[in-house]
């Protein structure tokens, strides 16, 4: 049986087919098909579809993020209809998304649940490497919650567009580069630099939110202040959620987020790869 992997064509039919697979797998997308197709054509997200017997039977969605450590091509969502698993479609979809990503970035990455054996196998077969340490995925749902003020006389937090302001904290990174969709929160304690939080605003097929790419602080009070300011900013912006992936070894940061109201979605692992992926690109259309 012939199964084609191709790019999303921008049509309502493609959007409806993609959503049918999403409902059969995640069932979390809040958007209609007529809202999805412009998101996947006019916005930063791009999608690839597996098509079998004239129907969409799987998809991958990816987009670029530009953090302080550089550009990454994020393979954000991967799904194969339960009736079509076991045929290597997930690996083919990952490779198609990654092939397009070579136009954008030098590295790709993805977050995979520790107990998701199928996705773990698919990313490994596509050429991704798993990080050795597990992380906790921590999420704060923001709907209907008002911003909460932070009161700590010794700690101040401010937002900056000038990444050079954080040069003392960003040694070895690239604070002079342009980083669209990146917000940097700087903390000072008693007038001295005390930490920063790196926030990336994203819109995916499942939510609009903020990703805390990193949070570095010199003391507990500073971590608390940065976490609260990140949440408050996301609430004020009317976003759906804010999330972070925290290594298991960083227990203090996990505790800070949990105390702020985040909840754990369980253990996850980073998968990363240099682009282009090794091996032939194959015949799939990207």
C-alpha positions in Angstrom: 0.0 0.0 0.0 1.4 3.4 -1.0 1.6 6.1 1.6 2.7 9.5 0.7 4.4 12.0 3.0 3.9 15.6 1.7 3.7 19.1 2.9 0.3 20.6 4.1 -1.2 22.2 1.1 -3.1 25.0 2.8 -6.5 23.6 1.9 -9.5 23.2 4.1 -9.6 19.5 3.2 -6.0 19.1 4.5 -6.9 20.9 7.7 -10.0 18.7 8.3 -7.9 15.6 7.7 -5.2 16.7 10.1 -7.8 17.5 12.8 -9.4 14.1 12.3 -6.0 12.5 13.2 -5.6 15.0 16.1 -9.0 14.0 17.5 -8.1 10.3 17.3 -4.8 10.8 19.1 -4.5 14.0 21.4 -8.0 15.4 21.1 -6.8 18.7 22.6 -7.0 21.1 19.7 -9.4 24.0 20.4 -9.5 25.2 16.8 -11.8 24.5 13.8 -10.5 23.5 10.4 -11.1 27.0 9.0 -8.9 28.4 11.8 -6.2 25.8 11.4 -5.3 26.2 7.8 -4.2 29.9 8.1 -2.2 29.0 11.2 -0.3 26.4 9.2 0.3 28.6 6.2 0.5 32.3 7.3 2.1 31.7 10.7 5.5 30.2 11.8 4.2 26.6 12.0 4.6 24.2 9.1 3.0 20.8 8.8 3.6 17.5 6.9 1.0 14.9 6.3 1.0 11.1 5.8 -1.7 10.3 3.2 -3.0 6.8 2.7 -6.0 5.6 0.7 -6.8 9.3 0.0 -7.0 10.2 3.7 -4.7 12.0 6.1 -3.5 9.3 8.5 -0.6 11.2 10.3 1.0 14.5 10.6 4.0 16.4 12.0 4.1 20.1 12.9 7.3 22.1 13.4 8.4 25.7 13.9 11.5 27.7 14.7 12.4 29.1 18.0 15.2 31.6 18.5 16.6 31.5 22.0 19.8 32.8 23.5 21.6 29.6 22.6 20.6 29.9 19.0 18.0 28.8 16.5 16.2 25.5 16.9 13.8 23.7 14.6 11.1 22.4 17.0 9.3 19.2 16.0 6.3 20.2 18.2 3.6 17.6 17.4 3.7 14.2 15.9 0.7 11.9 15.5 -0.3 8.8 13.5 -3.9 7.5 13.4 -4.2 4.4 15.6 -5.3 2.4 12.6 -2.1 3.2 10.8 0.6 2.7 13.3 3.5 0.2 12.9 4.3 1.3 9.4 7.2 3.7 10.0 5.1 6.7 9.3 6.2 8.6 12.4 9.9 8.4 11.4 9.1 9.5 7.8 7.2 12.4 9.1 10.0 13.5 11.4 12.5 13.3 8.5 10.3 15.3 6.3 9.9 18.0 8.9 13.6 18.0 9.6 14.5 18.2 5.9 12.6 21.5 5.7 14.2 22.7 9.0 17.6 22.7 7.3 16.5 25.9 5.6 16.0 27.5 9.0 18.4 26.2 11.6 21.4 24.0 12.3 19.8 21.9 15.0 16.4 20.3 15.6 14.8 19.2 18.9 11.7 17.6 20.3 10.2 16.8 23.7 9.0 13.2 24.1 7.3 11.6 27.1 9.5 9.1 28.9 6.8 6.4 28.6 6.1 7.0 24.9 8.0 4.1 23.4 6.7 4.6 19.9 7.8 8.3 19.6 11.1 7.5 21.3 11.8 4.8 18.7 10.7 7.0 15.8 12.9 9.9 16.8 15.9 7.6 17.3 15.3 5.9 13.9 15.1 9.4 12.3 18.6 10.3 13.7 17.8 12.2 16.9 19.7 11.6 20.1 18.1 11.5 23.5 19.4 13.5 26.4 20.6 11.4 29.3 18.6 13.2 32.0 14.9 13.1 32.4 13.0 16.3 33.0 9.7 17.3 34.5 7.3 19.0 32.2 5.6 21.7 34.3 2.5 23.6 33.0 0.5 26.5 34.4 -3.0 26.9 32.9 -3.8 30.6 32.8 -7.4 30.9 31.7 -9.5 33.1 34.0 -6.7 33.8 36.5 -5.8 37.4 37.4 -2.1 38.5 37.6 -0.6 38.3 41.1 1.7 41.0 42.4 5.1 40.2 43.7 6.4 41.9 46.8 10.0 41.4 47.8 11.8 44.6 48.7 15.3 43.1 48.0 14.4 41.8 44.5 13.4 43.7 41.4 12.6 42.2 38.0 12.4 44.1 34.8 11.9 43.2 31.1 14.6 44.3 28.6 14.9 44.4 24.9 18.7 45.0 25.2 20.2 41.5 25.7 23.6 43.2 26.4 22.0 44.2 29.8 22.4 40.6 30.8 26.0 40.1 29.5 27.3 39.1 32.9 24.9 36.2 33.0 25.1 35.2 29.4 28.8 34.4 29.0 29.4 32.3 26.0 26.1 33.0 24.4 25.1 35.7 21.8 23.4 38.6 23.5 23.9 40.9 20.6 21.9 38.8 18.1 18.3 39.6 17.2 15.8 37.2 18.9 12.2 37.8 17.8 9.5 36.4 20.1 12.1 36.3 23.0 11.5 38.2 26.2 14.3 38.5 28.8 13.5 39.2 32.4 16.4 40.4 34.5 16.4 40.2 38.3 18.5 42.3 40.7 18.9 41.8 44.4 20.0 44.8 46.5 21.1 46.5 43.3 23.2 43.7 41.9 22.5 41.3 39.0 20.9 38.2 40.5 19.4 36.2 37.6 17.3 36.0 34.4 14.5 34.2 32.8 14.3 33.6 29.1 10.7 33.5 27.7 9.6 32.4 24.2 6.1 33.2 23.1 4.6 30.4 20.9 1.4 29.5 19.2 0.8 25.8 18.4 -2.1 23.7 17.3 -3.0 23.1 20.9 -2.4 26.4 22.7 -1.0 30.0 22.7 1.5 30.4 25.5 4.9 31.1 26.8 7.8 28.6 27.1 10.4 29.3 29.9 13.5 28.3 28.0 15.7 28.9 31.0 15.6 30.5 34.4 18.9 31.2 36.3 19.0 32.7 39.7 21.4 33.2 42.6 18.9 32.6 45.4 15.5 31.2 46.2 13.8 34.6 46.4 15.2 35.5 43.0 13.8 32.3 41.4 10.4 33.0 43.0 10.4 36.6 41.7 11.3 35.6 38.2 8.8 32.7 38.1 6.0 35.0 39.4 6.9 37.8 36.9 6.9 35.3 34.0 3.4 34.0 35.0 2.1 37.5 35.6 3.3 38.6 32.2 1.7 35.7 30.4 -1.6 36.3 32.2 -1.6 39.9 31.3 -1.0 39.0 27.6 -4.2 36.8 27.6 -2.3 33.6 26.8 -3.5 30.0 27.5 -0.6 28.6 29.4 3.1 28.8 30.5 5.4 25.9 30.6 8.9 24.8 31.4 11.0 21.6 31.1 13.1 21.3 34.2 15.9 18.6 34.7 15.2 16.2 37.6 18.4 17.3 39.2 17.2 20.9 39.4 14.9 20.3 42.4 15.0 23.9 43.6 13.6 25.2 40.3 10.9 22.5 40.2 9.8 23.4 43.7 9.7 27.1 42.8 7.4 26.4 39.9 5.2 24.0 41.9 4.8 26.6 44.7 3.7 29.2 42.1 0.9 26.9 40.9 2.5 24.9 38.1 1.5 21.2 37.9 3.6 18.3 36.6 2.6 16.4 33.4 5.2 13.8 34.2 8.7 12.8 32.9 9.9 13.9 29.5 13.2 13.8 27.6 14.8 16.1 25.1 15.7 14.7 21.7 18.1 16.7 19.6 19.8 16.4 16.2 22.2 18.3 14.0 20.7 19.3 10.6 20.7 17.9 8.0 19.9 14.5 9.4 22.2 11.6 8.4 21.1 9.4 5.6 19.3 10.0 2.3 16.4 12.5 2.3 14.2 9.9 0.6 11.4 10.5 -1.9 9.0 12.3 0.4 8.0 15.8 -0.5 9.0 18.5 1.9 
